[in-house]
């Protein structure tokens, strides 16, 4: 236990290290920079850089990097050594304040959606002092924002930081209305649960589709999958337990609060859940977690799959984004209180979230959209593509009483008046959890369950922060200067409930009847990425992000292009991989097996004409028929891929990919999977689903 406590955060340049190594006044400057966004002057930055360099070298670091998160969804880094030449052919170890604060990686080859031309290579990384520097593989990693020469955000971190400023700015206006003078800031916090698959490295290296795309493009259903539900929370296998133990150790060194780990529903599927922390830091930590999962798995002879749907017929993987709002004094604003004003404040922030989800359900769907997540959303394992909010029966009844000016519970003779009455005691676990809800209230936080397992959590939290900030802005505008604050507050909450109650749904999100009901309520059902991405450019969405200075219209349009381009590229790679596997591996193997069947039948007949050869002849006929169908379907896929180039603009190409390429891929897969089911295992060129899913023993 002592070793764990000593190692926790040992590779992080955190408050404890800074307090020891920095002069008091510089340490205080850094703290103000972290908490209040105050700019660090160059002299202080030089002191911090020297202390950071000395600490890193003592820990074995030889290089530093500005660690940033481009719009690829993963992280990027360029390593520079601390070495600096001096006279006599010697070197010294140096690291300046300028090098700490700003770097200049090449920006031309990262996705920019038109923000950068190929020949415009200049881009800047800028130190984010709100997220601690850390050491990874003997490299000092400095978390940074990444922007273009013209100042446009080219990354995931910059908009996230802007959105945190927006919700702080508008939230503080509300806090002041309730007389909370001791509060100086509010922040959102997140605890992202991470699902993933572990498979044996040997079978992975025999599957081109897993290597090129992260998912299996073919695979007949095995005799056993997840039907017995015997993997969920089952005993953890020794190889997996060893992986988890090393993963915990490395995460703890980086100050990442990895806490819960268990087997998930599908064979080979697992989950890791950290404790919550500030949203910006949680996003950094989740990126590190995914990276370490993949590196450590390989050390244990396994491969970690983060794709949302690596296997058909079993559950895919998501990333549950547990989101909440707190004050710097430690008050969770999504937790009911003990006094009338605390409960009124809770209800107002709750309404802000309900309104945000309803008003910007399109943006919440867009922020989780990807070719991979499209496979998962709407299946009986993940939330549907329709966005709704679960708040439970008791809280729903309280809101209904306020909406209709009706008594609630034991207060049979008295109406609930917000700001006057203490609400009925509302314990954290007052209701069951709804695992089918895309956006579920779980006592003092909301669990956004639509996020895909491979995705950065920055995008979803940018939308959440900004949309809730807009609700709070509207409320502050309405309440500031009200003659009767309590009446205005009560009327506001009642009116918000009336306008946005359609977004509340406490039932079974997997039921087809709910989808029909949702559409009758006017909720959006955006089933695929090409369905939802056009909403990026809706005037209300452009106005939202521009008003709160999170995205400019130019930055929004860039992300629109990047999302469509990424979708098309993924399907293009998947289609080409399928064709490669079919033409070069599957059809030649099946042809050899078919010939072997024919030869076996001929040999039997040569021995004795009365020998029954029905198995060989009928199987050969079936395989011949399926082979012909596979050839035709593969040719159809080739034509569909070529059609995309002539489809038109990026949206037209994405729709062509969905309607023609993806459809042709499914038709080809159906034939190939049937071929696999009637081909001898020894002749099939790739490991089967059963071999993959149960490969870790």
C-alpha positions in Angstrom: 0.0 0.0 0.0 2.8 2.4 0.9 4.4 1.7 -2.5 1.2 2.6 -4.3 0.9 5.8 -2.3 4.5 6.7 -2.9 4.3 6.0 -6.7 1.0 7.8 -7.2 1.7 10.9 -9.3 5.4 10.2 -9.2 5.7 11.1 -12.9 3.6 14.3 -12.7 4.9 17.8 -12.2 2.0 18.5 -9.8 1.2 21.0 -7.0 3.3 19.1 -4.5 6.4 19.1 -6.7 5.9 22.7 -7.7 5.5 23.8 -4.1 8.9 22.1 -3.3 10.8 23.4 -6.3 9.4 26.8 -7.1 9.9 30.1 -5.2 6.7 31.0 -3.3 5.8 33.9 -5.5 6.3 31.9 -8.7 4.3 29.0 -7.3 1.4 31.4 -6.5 1.6 32.8 -10.0 1.3 29.3 -11.4 -1.7 28.6 -9.1 -3.5 31.8 -10.3 -2.8 30.8 -13.9 -4.3 27.3 -13.3 -7.3 28.5 -11.3 -8.2 31.9 -12.8 -6.6 31.8 -16.3 -4.1 34.5 -15.4 -1.2 34.8 -17.9 2.2 33.7 -16.6 4.9 36.3 -17.3 8.1 35.3 -19.1 10.3 35.6 -16.0 8.1 33.2 -14.0 7.9 30.9 -17.0 11.7 30.7 -17.2 11.8 29.7 -13.5 9.1 27.1 -14.0 10.9 25.7 -17.1 14.2 25.3 -15.2 12.5 23.6 -12.3 10.5 21.3 -14.6 13.7 20.4 -16.6 15.7 19.6 -13.4 12.9 17.5 -12.0 12.4 15.6 -15.4 16.2 14.9 -15.7 16.2 13.5 -12.2 13.5 11.2 -13.3 15.5 10.0 -16.3 14.0 12.3 -19.0 16.3 13.3 -21.9 13.7 14.9 -24.2 10.7 17.2 -23.9 7.6 17.5 -26.1 4.6 19.6 -26.5 1.9 17.0 -26.2 -1.2 18.0 -28.1 -4.5 16.6 -29.4 -5.1 17.3 -33.1 -8.4 16.6 -34.8 -7.3 13.1 -35.5 -8.8 12.2 -32.2 -5.5 10.8 -30.9 -2.4 12.6 -29.5 0.6 14.0 -31.2 4.2 14.8 -30.0 7.5 15.9 -31.4 10.5 15.2 -29.2 13.3 17.6 -28.7 16.3 16.9 -26.4 17.4 19.1 -23.6 20.9 19.1 -25.1 22.5 22.4 -26.0 26.1 22.7 -27.3 28.8 24.8 -25.6 32.5 25.4 -26.3 34.9 22.6 -26.3 32.5 20.1 -27.9 30.5 19.7 -24.7 26.8 20.0 -24.1 24.6 21.2 -21.3 21.0 20.5 -20.5 18.7 23.5 -21.2 15.0 24.3 -21.3 13.8 27.9 -21.6 10.6 29.6 -20.6 10.0 30.3 -24.3 10.3 26.6 -25.1 7.8 25.8 -22.3 5.2 28.3 -23.3 5.2 27.8 -27.1 6.3 25.4 -29.7 6.0 25.2 -33.5 5.2 21.8 -35.0 4.3 21.4 -38.7 0.5 21.9 -39.1 0.1 21.0 -42.7 -0.5 17.3 -42.4 -3.1 17.3 -39.6 -6.8 17.4 -40.4 -7.8 21.1 -40.7 -11.0 21.1 -42.8 -9.6 23.8 -45.0 -8.2 26.0 -42.1 -4.7 25.2 -43.5 -3.5 24.7 -47.0 -0.9 22.0 -47.6 1.8 24.7 -48.2 0.8 26.6 -45.0 2.8 24.6 -42.6 3.1 26.9 -39.6 1.1 25.9 -36.4 1.7 26.7 -32.8 1.4 24.7 -29.6 0.7 26.7 -26.4 1.3 25.4 -22.9 -1.9 24.6 -21.0 -1.0 25.3 -17.3 -4.3 23.9 -16.1 -3.1 20.4 -16.9 0.1 19.1 -15.3 3.2 18.2 -17.2 4.2 14.5 -16.9 6.9 12.1 -17.9 6.2 9.3 -20.4 8.9 6.9 -21.6 11.7 9.3 -20.5 10.1 12.3 -22.3 8.8 15.3 -20.5 5.3 15.9 -21.9 3.8 19.4 -21.7 0.0 19.4 -22.4 -0.6 22.1 -25.0 -3.3 23.7 -27.2 -2.7 23.6 -30.9 -3.7 26.5 -33.2 -3.0 27.7 -36.7 -0.9 30.7 -37.8 -4.2 32.7 -37.9 -5.2 31.6 -34.4 -7.9 29.0 -35.4 -8.1 26.0 -33.1 -6.6 22.9 -34.8 -7.2 20.6 -31.9 -9.6 19.2 -29.3 -8.2 21.0 -26.2 -8.6 24.6 -27.3 -12.4 24.5 -27.8 -12.7 22.4 -24.5 -10.9 25.1 -22.6 -13.1 27.8 -24.2 -16.2 25.9 -23.3 -15.1 25.6 -19.7 -14.7 29.3 -19.6 -18.1 29.8 -21.1 -19.9 27.7 -18.5 -17.9 29.2 -15.7 -18.8 32.7 -16.9 -22.6 32.0 -17.2 -22.7 29.8 -14.2 -21.2 32.4 -12.0 -24.0 34.8 -13.0 -26.5 32.3 -11.6 -24.5 31.6 -8.5 -24.4 35.3 -7.7 -28.2 35.5 -7.9 -28.4 32.9 -5.1 -26.1 35.0 -2.9 -23.1 32.6 -3.0 -20.5 35.3 -2.6 -17.8 32.8 -1.5 -17.8 31.0 -4.8 -15.2 32.3 -7.3 -15.6 29.8 -10.1 -17.5 26.7 -11.3 -16.1 23.9 -13.2 -17.4 20.8 -14.9 -16.0 17.4 -13.9 -16.0 14.1 -15.8 -15.3 10.4 -15.0 -15.2 8.6 -18.4 -15.7 4.8 -18.1 -13.7 3.1 -20.8 -14.8 -0.2 -22.5 -12.4 -2.3 -24.6 -11.6 -5.8 -26.0 -8.5 -7.8 -25.3 -7.6 -10.5 -27.8 -4.5 -12.7 -28.3 -1.8 -11.0 -30.5 -1.3 -14.1 -32.5 -4.9 -14.1 -33.9 -4.8 -10.4 -34.4 -1.8 -10.6 -36.7 -3.6 -13.1 -38.9 -6.5 -10.8 -39.5 -6.0 -8.0 -42.1 -9.3 -6.4 -41.2 -8.4 -6.0 -37.5 -5.0 -4.6 -38.4 -6.2 -2.1 -41.1 -9.6 -1.1 -39.6 -9.8 -2.1 -36.0 -12.8 -4.3 -36.6 -13.6 -7.6 -38.2 -15.2 -7.1 -41.6 -16.1 -10.8 -42.0 -16.9 -13.5 -39.4 -19.5 -16.2 -39.1 -21.3 -16.3 -35.8 -19.6 -18.8 -33.4 -21.7 -21.5 -31.6 -21.2 -19.5 -28.3 -21.1 -15.8 -27.9 -22.5 -13.8 -24.9 -25.8 -15.7 -24.7 -25.1 -17.3 -21.3 -24.1 -13.9 -19.8 -21.3 -15.7 -18.0 -18.5 -13.2 -18.9 -20.1 -10.1 -17.3 -18.5 -9.5 -13.9 -17.0 -13.0 -14.1 -13.6 -14.0 -12.6 -10.9 -12.2 -14.4 -8.4 -14.4 -16.3 -4.8 -14.4 -15.1 -3.4 -12.8 -18.3 -6.0 -10.1 -18.2 -5.5 -9.6 -14.4 -1.7 -9.2 -15.0 -2.5 -6.6 -17.7 -4.9 -4.7 -15.5 -2.4 -4.7 -12.6 0.4 -3.2 -14.8 -2.1 -0.7 -16.4 -3.1 0.5 -12.9 0.5 0.9 -11.8 1.4 3.0 -14.9 -1.8 5.1 -14.7 -1.3 5.8 -11.0 2.3 7.0 -11.7 0.7 9.5 -14.0 -1.8 10.6 -11.4 -4.7 9.0 -13.2 -7.3 7.8 -10.7 -8.0 4.3 -12.2 -10.3 2.7 -9.7 -12.7 0.1 -11.1 -12.1 -2.7 -13.6 -14.2 -5.7 -14.5 -15.3 -8.1 -17.3 -18.0 -6.6 -19.6 -20.8 -8.4 -21.4 -19.1 -9.8 -24.5 -16.3 -12.4 -24.4 -13.0 -10.7 -24.3 -14.6 -7.4 -23.3 -13.6 -5.3 -20.2 -14.1 -1.9 -18.6 -12.0 0.5 -16.7 -13.6 3.4 -14.7 -11.6 6.3 -13.2 -12.7 8.7 -10.5 -14.0 12.0 -11.8 -11.7 15.1 -12.2 -11.8 18.4 -13.9 -13.0 18.0 -17.5 -9.9 19.2 -19.2 -7.7 16.9 -17.1 -10.1 14.0 -17.5 -9.8 14.4 -21.3 -6.0 14.3 -21.1 -6.1 11.4 -18.8 -8.5 9.4 -21.0 -6.2 9.9 -24.0 -3.3 8.6 -21.9 -5.4 5.7 -20.7 -6.2 4.5 -24.2 -2.6 4.8 -25.3 -1.3 2.9 -22.3 -4.0 0.2 -22.7 -2.7 -0.5 -26.2 1.0 -0.5 -25.3 0.7 -2.6 -22.2 -1.6 -5.2 -23.9 1.2 -5.9 -26.4 3.7 -6.4 -23.6 1.3 -9.2 -22.4 1.0 -10.8 -25.8 -2.4 -9.3 -26.4 -4.0 -6.5 -28.5 -6.4 -3.9 -27.1 -9.3 -3.1 -29.5 -10.9 0.3 -28.9 -13.2 0.1 -32.0 -16.9 0.7 -31.1 -18.0 -2.5 -32.9 -15.1 -4.9 -33.5 -17.3 -8.0 -33.7 -20.8 -8.5 -35.2 -23.3 -10.3 -33.0 -21.8 -9.3 -29.6 -21.8 -6.1 -27.7 -19.7 -3.2 -28.9 -17.8 -0.7 -26.7 -18.7 2.7 -25.5 -17.3 5.3 -23.2 -19.8 6.6 -20.5 -19.1 10.3 -19.9 -20.2 11.0 -16.3 -20.6 14.8 -16.3 -21.3 17.2 -13.4 -20.9 20.8 -12.4 -19.3 21.9 -9.1 -18.2 25.2 -7.4 -14.7 25.8 -6.3 -16.0 25.5 -2.7 -16.9 21.8 -3.4 -20.7 22.1 -3.9 -22.1 19.8 -6.6 -24.7 21.9 -8.4 -26.5 18.8 -9.6 -27.2 17.5 -6.1 -30.3 18.5 -4.1 -29.6 20.5 -1.0 -31.0 21.0 2.5 -32.4 24.5 2.2 -35.1 26.0 -0.1 -32.5 28.1 -2.0 -30.1 25.1 -2.4 -33.0 23.1 -3.9 -34.1 26.0 -6.1 -30.5 26.3 -7.3 -30.4 22.5 -8.0 -33.7 22.7 -10.0 -32.5 25.6 -12.0 -29.2 23.8 -13.0 -31.2 20.6 -13.7 -33.5 22.6 -16.0 -30.5 24.1 -17.7 -29.3 20.6 -18.6 -32.7 19.5 -19.8 -33.1 22.5 -22.0 -29.6 22.2 -23.3 -30.1 18.5 -24.3 -33.4 19.4 -25.9 -32.3 22.5 -27.8 -29.0 20.9 -29.0 -29.9 17.2 -29.3 -28.6 17.5 -32.9 -25.1 18.6 -31.7 -25.0 15.9 -29.0 -25.7 13.3 -31.7 -23.0 14.9 -34.0 -20.4 14.9 -31.3 -20.5 11.1 -31.0 -21.0 10.4 -34.7 -18.4 8.3 -36.5 -18.4 5.3 -38.9 -17.5 3.1 -36.0 -20.1 4.4 -33.5 -22.9 4.2 -36.2 -22.6 0.4 -35.8 -23.2 0.5 -32.1 -25.9 3.2 -31.5 -29.3 1.7 -31.7 -28.2 -1.9 -31.2 -29.5 -3.7 -28.1 -26.4 -2.9 -26.2 -26.1 0.9 -26.5 -28.4 3.9 -26.4 -30.6 4.5 -29.5 -29.6 7.3 -31.9 -32.5 9.3 -30.5 -31.3 11.6 -27.7 -33.4 11.7 -24.5 -32.9 12.2 -20.8 -33.7 9.8 -17.9 -34.4 11.5 -14.6 -36.3 8.7 -12.8 -39.9 8.6 -11.5 -39.5 10.6 -8.3 -37.8 13.6 -9.9 -40.2 13.4 -12.8 -43.1 13.6 -10.4 -41.5 16.7 -8.7 -41.1 18.4 -12.0 -44.6 17.5 -13.0 -46.0 19.0 -9.8 -44.1 22.3 -10.4 -45.2 22.3 -14.0 -48.9 21.9 -13.2 -48.9 23.8 -9.9 -50.1 20.7 -8.2 -49.3 19.2 -4.7 -46.5 16.6 -4.4 -46.2 13.8 -2.0 -47.2 14.5 1.6 -47.8 18.2 0.8 -51.4 17.5 -0.2 -52.7 20.9 0.7 -49.7 22.9 -0.4 -48.2 23.6 -3.8 -44.5 23.5 -4.3 -43.1 27.0 -4.7 -39.5 27.0 -5.8 -37.4 29.1 -3.5 -40.0 28.9 -0.7 -40.3 25.2 0.2 -37.7 22.6 0.9 -38.3 19.8 -1.6 -39.0 16.3 -0.3 -35.8 14.6 0.7 -34.3 13.4 -2.6 -31.6 10.7 -1.9 -28.9 10.1 -4.4 -30.2 6.6 -5.3 -33.9 7.4 -5.3 -34.5 5.5 -8.5 -33.2 2.6 -10.6 -30.6 3.2 -13.2 -31.6 3.1 -16.9 -28.9 1.5 -19.0 -30.8 2.2 -22.2 -30.9 6.0 -21.8 -28.5 8.1 -23.8 -28.4 10.7 -21.1 -29.2 9.5 -17.6 -29.3 11.4 -14.3 -27.7 9.2 -11.7 -28.1 11.2 -8.5 -25.5 14.0 -8.8 -24.3 13.7 -12.4 -25.4 12.9 -15.9 -24.1 9.8 -17.7 -23.8 10.5 -21.4 -23.7 6.9 -22.7 -23.6 7.6 -26.5 -19.8 8.3 -26.7 -17.8 5.8 -28.6 -15.0 3.8 -27.0 -12.3 5.2 -29.4 -13.4 8.8 -29.3 -11.9 11.7 -27.5 -14.2 12.9 -24.8 -13.3 16.5 -25.6 -15.9 16.9 -28.3 -18.9 15.7 -26.3 -17.9 17.9 -23.3 -17.5 20.9 -25.5 -21.1 20.5 -26.6 -22.4 19.8 -23.1 -20.5 22.8 -21.5 -21.5 25.2 -24.2 -25.1 24.2 -24.5 -25.6 24.4 -20.7 -23.8 27.7 -20.7 -26.4 29.0 -23.2 -29.3 27.8 -21.0 -27.7 29.6 -18.0 -27.1 32.7 -20.0 -30.8 32.9 -20.8 -31.8 32.3 -17.2 -29.4 35.0 -15.9 -30.8 37.5 -18.5 -34.3 36.7 -17.3 -33.6 36.8 -13.5 -31.1 39.6 -13.1 -33.0 42.7 -12.0 -36.3 40.8 -11.5 -38.6 42.7 -9.1 -39.7 39.5 -7.3 -36.8 37.0 -7.7 -38.6 34.0 -6.1 -41.7 34.4 -8.3 -39.6 35.0 -11.4 -37.5 31.9 -10.5 -40.6 29.7 -10.0 -42.2 30.8 -13.2 -39.0 30.3 -15.1 -38.5 26.7 -13.9 -42.1 25.9 -14.6 -42.0 27.3 -18.1 -38.7 25.5 -18.9 -40.3 22.2 -17.7 -43.3 22.8 -20.0 -41.2 23.6 -23.0 -38.7 20.9 -22.7 -40.4 17.9 -21.0 -40.5 16.1 -24.4 -36.8 15.3 -23.9 -37.6 13.3 -20.7 -38.1 9.6 -21.1 -37.7 7.0 -18.3 -38.7 3.9 -20.2 -37.0 1.3 -22.4 -34.9 3.0 -25.0 -34.5 -0.3 -26.9 -38.2 -0.6 -27.6 -39.3 0.2 -31.1 -42.4 1.9 -29.7 -40.2 4.5 -28.1 -38.6 5.4 -31.4 -42.1 6.0 -32.9 -43.1 8.0 -29.8 -39.9 10.0 -29.9 -40.5 11.0 -33.5 -44.1 12.0 -32.6 -42.7 14.2 -29.9 -40.5 16.0 -32.5 -37.2 14.5 -31.3 -34.6 13.8 -33.9 -33.7 10.3 -35.0 -30.4 10.7 -36.8 -29.3 7.1 -37.5 -26.0 7.7 -39.3 -23.1 10.2 -39.5 -24.3 11.7 -42.9 -27.7 12.1 -41.4 -26.5 14.3 -38.5 -23.5 16.2 -39.7 -25.4 18.7 -41.8 -26.9 20.0 -38.5 -23.4 21.4 -37.8 -24.2 24.3 -40.1 -27.7 25.0 -38.6 -27.8 28.8 -37.8 -28.7 28.1 -34.2 -25.6 25.9 -33.7 -23.2 28.4 -35.4 -24.7 31.2 -33.3 -24.4 29.1 -30.1 -20.6 28.5 -30.4 -19.9 31.9 -31.8 -21.8 33.7 -29.0 -19.8 31.8 -26.3 -16.5 32.1 -28.3 -16.0 28.4 -28.4 -15.9 28.0 -32.2 -15.9 30.6 -34.9 -18.1 29.9 -37.9 -14.9 29.1 -39.8 -13.9 26.6 -37.1 -17.4 25.0 -37.2 -17.3 24.6 -41.0 -13.8 23.0 -40.7 -15.1 20.4 -38.3 -18.1 19.8 -40.6 -15.7 18.9 -43.4 -13.4 16.9 -41.2 -16.2 14.8 -39.8 -17.5 13.9 -43.4 -14.0 13.4 -44.7 -13.2 11.0 -41.8 -16.4 9.0 -42.4 -15.6 8.6 -46.1 -12.0 7.6 -45.5 -12.9 5.0 -42.9 -15.5 3.3 -45.2 -13.1 3.6 -48.2 -10.4 1.7 -46.2 -12.8 -0.9 -45.0 -14.1 -1.5 -48.5 -10.6 -1.9 -49.9 -9.7 -4.2 -47.1 -12.7 -6.4 -47.8 -11.8 -6.6 -51.4 -8.2 -7.4 -50.6 -9.3 -10.2 -48.3 -11.8 -11.6 -50.7 -9.7 -11.6 -53.9 -6.3 -12.5 -52.4 -7.2 -14.8 -49.6 -10.8 -16.0 -49.2 -11.8 -16.9 -52.8 -8.4 -18.7 -53.5 -8.8 -20.7 -50.3 -12.4 -21.6 -51.1 -11.5 -22.6 -54.6 -8.8 -24.9 -53.3 -11.3 -26.4 -50.8 -13.9 -26.8 -53.6 -11.3 -28.6 -55.7 -10.4 -30.9 -52.8 -14.1 -31.8 -52.4 -14.4 -32.6 -56.1 -11.2 -34.6 -56.1 -12.4 -36.5 -53.0 -15.7 -37.4 -54.8 -13.8 -38.6 -57.9 -11.5 -40.7 -55.8 -14.3 -42.3 -53.9 -16.2 -43.1 -57.1 -13.0 -44.6 -58.6 -12.8 -46.9 -55.6 -16.4 -47.9 -55.8 -19.2 -46.4 -57.8 -21.7 -47.2 -55.0 -19.9 -45.0 -52.4 -22.1 -42.1 -51.2 -20.5 -38.8 -52.3 -23.4 -36.6 -51.5 -21.5 -34.6 -48.9 -18.7 -33.7 -51.3 -20.9 -33.0 -54.3 -23.6 -31.0 -52.5 -21.1 -29.1 -50.5 -19.1 -28.4 -53.7 -22.3 -27.2 -55.4 -23.2 -24.9 -52.5 -19.7 -23.4 -52.4 -19.6 -22.9 -56.1 -22.9 -21.0 -55.9 -21.8 -18.9 -53.0 -18.4 -18.3 -54.7 -20.2 -16.9 -57.8 -22.4 -14.7 -55.6 -19.2 -13.5 -53.7 -17.6 -12.6 -57.0 -20.7 -10.6 -58.1 -21.0 -8.8 -54.7 -17.3 -8.0 -54.7 -17.6 -6.4 -58.1 -20.6 -4.5 -56.9 -18.5 -3.1 -54.1 -15.7 -2.1 -56.5 -18.3 -0.2 -58.6 -19.7 1.5 -55.4 -16.2 2.6 -54.3 -15.7 4.2 -57.7 -19.1 5.9 -57.6 -18.0 7.9 -54.5 -15.4 9.9 -56.4 -18.1 11.3 -58.8 -20.8 11.8 -56.1 -20.2 15.6 -55.7 -19.3 17.5 -52.5 -18.2 16.0 -49.2 -21.8 15.5 -48.0 -22.8 13.8 -51.2 -19.8 11.6 -51.0 -20.6 10.6 -47.4 -24.2 9.8 -48.4 -22.9 7.7 -51.3 -20.6 5.8 -48.9 -23.5 5.1 -46.6 -26.1 4.2 -49.3 -23.9 2.4 -51.8 -20.5 1.4 -50.3 -21.8 0.3 -46.9 -24.8 -1.5 -48.4 -22.5 -3.3 -50.8 -20.1 -4.2 -47.9 -23.0 -5.7 -46.0 -24.2 -7.8 -49.0 -20.6 -9.1 -49.6 -20.2 -9.9 -45.9 -23.4 -11.9 -45.8 -22.2 -14.2 -48.6 -18.7 -14.5 -47.3 -19.9 -15.4 -43.8 -22.1 -18.1 -45.2 -19.1 -19.4 -47.2 -17.1 -19.5 -44.0 -19.8 -21.6 -42.3 -19.6 -24.3 -44.9 -15.8 -24.3 -45.5 -13.5 -26.6 -43.5 -11.8 -24.7 -40.7 -8.4 -25.9 -41.8 -9.0 -24.3 -45.2 -10.4 -20.9 -44.1 -7.5 -18.4 -44.3 -8.4 -16.3 -41.2 -9.0 -17.1 -37.5 -12.7 -17.5 -36.8 -14.8 -15.5 -34.4 -14.6 -18.3 -31.8 -10.8 -18.4 -32.1 -10.6 -14.6 -31.6 -13.2 -14.0 -28.9 -11.9 -16.8 -26.7 -8.2 -16.4 -27.6 -7.2 -15.1 -24.2 -7.2 -18.0 -21.8 
